[in-house]
Amino acid sequence: MNTDKTIFEMFETINRKLDKRTEKHTEPIQMDMTAVNAVTERLENMIEEARKPAKVEHHHTIDIGSNKVLLSMVVMVLVILGLSYVVGEQRRSINQYRNNVLKYRYIKMQGQTNEENLYRLEQQFRYGDSIKFIRTQVEKYEELVKEQAERLERAKKENTEAERLQKEVESLRERK
């Protein structure tokens, strides 16, 4: 128990020393705030600069690392050019076929033709306005022919219906 007493005394001594320390009043230290203010101002300037939109310049470069890359790029460009040429030629031939069909329809509209009319028709197909005019003429003609065919078909059906009704009337008369 003696040890407990000594430990208790030690704690008491420590407490007294601590109490003496807290009783001492320290005076505030005067600090130089100019350095803190300068750092704060620099920090605010940096934040302001960071908020401004940055102008970024992009520079794109193609670095050809090997001959294989260069060769494949050249081959791709040649293939693209070749395919563009083929597409252009196909469009030209399709337009030629379209014009030939229109010429056939125009000749069919005329009913007959001779060498002079064919030459004149070929000359007209050199101008876009003439082609549009010929196309509208042919379309109007074909529409009129279609309407006339429908009228003839209707007349034929009506005639057939009239004959059938006439036969029914005659058969009814005979029964009486």
C-alpha positions in Angstrom: 0.0 0.0 0.0 2.9 2.1 0.4 3.3 2.1 -3.3 -0.2 3.3 -3.8 0.6 6.2 -1.5 3.7 7.1 -3.4 1.9 7.0 -6.7 -0.8 9.2 -5.2 1.7 11.7 -4.1 3.4 11.7 -7.5 0.0 12.5 -9.1 -0.5 15.3 -6.6 2.9 16.8 -7.5 2.1 16.6 -11.1 -1.2 18.3 -10.6 0.3 21.2 -8.6 3.0 21.8 -11.3 0.3 21.8 -13.9 -1.8 24.3 -12.0 1.2 26.6 -11.6 1.7 26.6 -15.4 -1.9 27.5 -16.2 -1.8 30.4 -13.7 1.0 32.0 -15.7 -0.4 34.5 -18.2 1.2 34.8 -21.5 1.2 38.0 -23.5 0.0 37.9 -27.1 2.8 38.0 -29.7 2.6 40.6 -32.4 2.9 39.0 -35.8 3.7 40.6 -39.1 0.6 40.0 -41.3 2.1 41.5 -44.5 3.4 38.1 -45.6 0.1 36.4 -45.0 -1.7 39.2 -46.9 0.7 38.8 -49.8 0.2 35.0 -50.0 -3.6 35.5 -49.8 -3.5 38.0 -52.7 -1.4 35.7 -54.8 -3.8 32.8 -54.1 -6.8 34.9 -55.1 -5.1 35.9 -58.4 -4.3 32.3 -59.2 -7.9 31.3 -58.5 -9.1 34.1 -60.8 -6.7 32.9 -63.6 -7.9 29.4 -63.2 -11.5 30.4 -63.7 -10.8 32.2 -67.0 -11.4 30.1 -70.1 -8.1 28.9 -71.4 -7.3 29.2 -75.1 -5.9 25.9 -76.2 -4.2 25.4 -79.5 -4.4 22.0 -81.0 -1.7 20.8 -83.3 -2.4 17.5 -85.1 0.4 15.7 -86.7 0.6 12.4 -88.5 3.7 10.5 -87.6 4.4 7.8 -90.1 6.4 5.3 -88.1 6.9 2.7 -90.7 6.8 2.1 -94.5 3.8 -0.2 -94.0 1.7 2.6 -92.7 2.7 4.9 -95.5 2.1 2.2 -98.1 -1.3 1.3 -96.7 -2.4 5.0 -96.7 -1.3 5.4 -100.3 -3.2 2.3 -101.3 -6.3 3.5 -99.5 -6.2 6.8 -101.3 -5.8 5.1 -104.6 -8.7 2.8 -103.9 -10.9 5.7 -102.9 -10.0 7.6 -106.1 -10.6 4.5 -108.2 -14.0 3.9 -106.6 -15.0 7.5 -107.1 -14.2 7.2 -110.8 -16.3 4.0 -111.1 -19.2 5.6 -109.3 -19.0 8.7 -111.6 -19.0 6.5 -114.8 -22.0 4.5 -113.5 -23.9 7.7 -112.9 -23.1 8.9 -116.4 -24.2 5.6 -118.0 -27.4 5.5 -115.9 -28.2 9.1 -117.0 -27.6 8.0 -120.6 -30.0 5.0 -120.2 -32.6 7.3 -118.7 -32.3 9.7 -121.6 -32.6 6.8 -124.1 -35.8 5.6 -122.5 -37.2 9.1 -122.7 -36.2 9.3 -126.4 -37.9 6.0 -127.0 -41.1 7.2 -125.3 -41.0 10.5 -127.3 -40.6 8.6 -130.6 -43.5 6.3 -129.6 -45.6 9.4 -128.9 -44.8 10.8 -132.4 -45.9 7.5 -133.9 -43.1 7.4 -136.5 -39.8 9.1 -137.1 -37.2 9.6 -139.8 -33.5 10.3 -139.8 -34.0 14.1 -139.6 -36.3 13.9 -136.6 -33.9 11.6 -134.8 -31.0 14.1 -135.4 -33.2 16.9 -134.2 -34.1 14.9 -131.1 -30.4 14.2 -130.4 -29.7 17.9 -130.6 -32.5 18.8 -128.2 -31.0 16.4 -125.6 -27.9 18.6 -125.3 -29.9 21.2 -123.4 -31.5 20.6 -120.0 -34.5 22.8 -120.7 -35.4 20.9 -123.8 -35.1 17.6 -121.9 -37.6 18.9 -119.2 -40.0 20.1 -122.0 -39.8 16.7 -123.8 -40.4 14.9 -120.5 -43.5 16.9 -119.7 -44.9 16.4 -123.2 -44.3 12.6 -123.0 -45.8 12.4 -119.5 -48.9 14.4 -120.6 -49.3 12.2 -123.7 -49.0 9.0 -121.6 -51.5 10.3 -119.1 -54.0 11.0 -121.9 -53.5 7.6 -123.4 -54.0 6.0 -120.0 -57.2 8.0 -119.5 -58.5 7.1 -123.0 -57.7 3.4 -122.3 -59.7 3.5 -119.0 -62.6 5.2 -120.8 -62.6 2.5 -123.5 -62.4 -0.2 -120.9 -65.4 1.4 -119.0 -67.4 1.7 -122.3 -66.6 -1.9 -123.1 -67.8 -3.0 -119.6 -70.9 -0.9 -119.9 -71.6 -2.3 -123.4 -71.2 -5.8 -122.1 -73.5 -5.0 -119.1 -76.1 -3.5 -121.5 -76.1 -6.6 -123.7 -76.5 -8.8 -120.7 -79.4 -6.7 -119.5 -80.9 -6.7 -123.0 -80.7 -10.5 -123.0 -82.4 -10.7 -119.6 -85.2 -8.4 -120.8 -85.7 -10.7 -123.9 -85.8 -13.8 -121.8 -88.4 -12.3 -119.5 -90.5 -11.3 -122.5 -90.4 -14.8 -123.8 -91.5 -16.3 -120.5 -94.6 -14.2 -120.5 
